[in-house]
């Protein structure tokens, strides 16, 4: 879940921890509702509308935030697909449809087939990071998930 901040281009990630309890009271002939919400908020701000960067050949990506990023990566290709971001190599085996790597959650998903991953989930550092497209990859889409403290 996302909550807005004072900056309309940024938002916070938060999770509601308990059931939301509403209370209705009548004052001066009008009804007023209030709610008690218990939530946990991450300390980082994120882009409200993150951009997706598309690569079909090796290039670089620049972290726009002031903290390392845990991106959402979609790999399109066939068979064994390899790529690296900032020197962190990943190999996917058994790719037959687009594969999504959620680096923040630490999981891999695909619509069909079983895919195995070798390597760790890439983190995008604070400077320019090299994006290397290896064998089997026809397209790499990266949603940076830039974050600020």
C-alpha positions in Angstrom: 0.0 0.0 0.0 1.1 3.5 -0.7 0.4 6.7 1.2 1.0 10.3 -0.1 3.5 12.7 1.3 3.9 16.5 1.3 5.7 16.1 -2.1 3.1 15.1 -4.8 5.9 13.3 -6.8 6.7 11.0 -3.8 4.9 8.6 -1.6 5.5 6.2 1.3 4.9 2.5 1.5 2.9 1.4 4.5 0.9 -1.7 5.7 -2.2 -1.6 7.8 -1.6 -3.8 10.8 -5.0 -4.1 12.5 -8.6 -3.9 11.5 -9.8 -0.4 10.8 -12.4 0.7 13.4 -14.9 3.4 12.4 -16.8 5.5 14.9 -19.8 7.7 14.0 -20.8 10.6 16.3 -23.5 13.2 16.0 -22.7 16.9 16.7 -25.1 19.7 16.1 -27.4 17.6 13.9 -24.6 16.4 11.6 -22.8 13.0 11.6 -19.0 12.8 11.7 -17.0 9.6 11.1 -13.6 8.9 12.5 -11.3 5.9 12.1 -8.5 4.4 14.1 -5.9 3.0 11.8 -2.8 1.2 13.0 -0.1 1.0 10.3 3.7 0.5 9.8 5.4 2.9 7.5 8.8 2.4 5.8 11.2 5.3 6.2 11.8 5.7 2.5 9.9 7.9 0.0 9.3 6.4 -3.5 8.3 8.0 -6.8 4.5 8.3 -7.1 4.7 7.3 -10.8 7.9 5.3 -11.4 9.3 5.2 -14.9 10.1 1.8 -16.6 13.4 1.8 -18.4 13.6 -0.6 -21.4 16.8 -2.1 -22.7 17.5 -4.3 -25.8 21.2 -3.9 -25.6 23.8 -3.1 -22.9 23.8 0.4 -21.4 23.7 2.1 -18.0 21.0 3.1 -15.5 21.2 6.0 -13.1 19.7 5.8 -9.6 17.8 9.0 -9.1 17.3 8.5 -5.4 19.7 8.8 -2.4 19.5 5.2 -1.3 20.3 1.9 -3.1 17.3 0.6 -5.1 15.6 -2.7 -5.2 14.1 -2.8 -8.7 11.3 -4.7 -10.3 12.8 -6.3 -13.4 11.0 -8.0 -16.3 13.1 -10.3 -18.6 11.8 -11.3 -22.0 13.6 -14.0 -23.9 13.9 -17.7 -24.5 15.7 -20.6 -22.9 18.7 -19.6 -20.7 18.7 -15.8 -20.2 21.5 -13.9 -18.5 22.0 -10.2 -17.6 23.8 -8.1 -15.0 23.2 -4.8 -13.3 26.1 -3.1 -11.6 28.2 -6.2 -11.9 25.6 -8.4 -10.2 24.9 -11.3 -12.6 21.7 -13.2 -12.9 21.0 -16.3 -15.0 17.4 -17.6 -15.6 16.9 -21.1 -16.9 13.8 -22.4 -18.7 12.4 -19.0 -19.8 9.4 -19.3 -22.2 7.4 -16.2 -21.3 8.3 -12.9 -19.6 9.8 -13.4 -16.1 9.5 -10.8 -13.3 12.1 -10.4 -10.6 10.8 -8.5 -7.6 14.0 -7.6 -5.9 12.4 -6.0 -2.8 10.2 -9.0 -2.1 12.8 -11.5 -3.2 10.7 -13.6 -5.6 10.6 -14.6 -9.3 7.3 -15.1 -11.2 6.2 -16.1 -14.7 2.9 -16.9 -16.4 4.0 -20.3 -17.7 6.7 -22.9 -17.1 9.2 -23.3 -14.3 12.1 -21.0 -14.2 15.2 -21.3 -12.0 17.4 -18.4 -11.1 21.1 -18.3 -10.3 22.6 -15.3 -8.7 21.2 -12.8 -6.2 18.5 -10.2 -6.7 20.3 -7.1 -8.1 20.4 -3.8 -6.2 21.0 -0.6 -8.1 23.7 1.5 -6.3 23.9 5.2 -6.0 26.0 5.9 -9.1 25.6 4.9 -12.7 25.2 1.1 -12.9 26.1 -0.9 -16.0 23.2 -2.9 -17.5 24.7 -5.9 -19.5 22.4 -7.9 -21.7 23.6 -11.5 -22.1 22.5 -14.5 -24.1 18.8 -15.3 -24.5 17.5 -11.9 -23.5 15.6 -9.9 -26.1 14.3 -7.2 -23.7 14.9 -6.1 -20.1 12.5 -3.7 -18.4 13.6 -2.1 -15.1 11.3 -0.2 -12.8 13.9 1.4 -10.6 11.9 1.9 -7.4 14.1 4.9 -6.6 14.0 5.8 -2.9 14.9 8.7 -0.7 15.4 9.0 3.0 
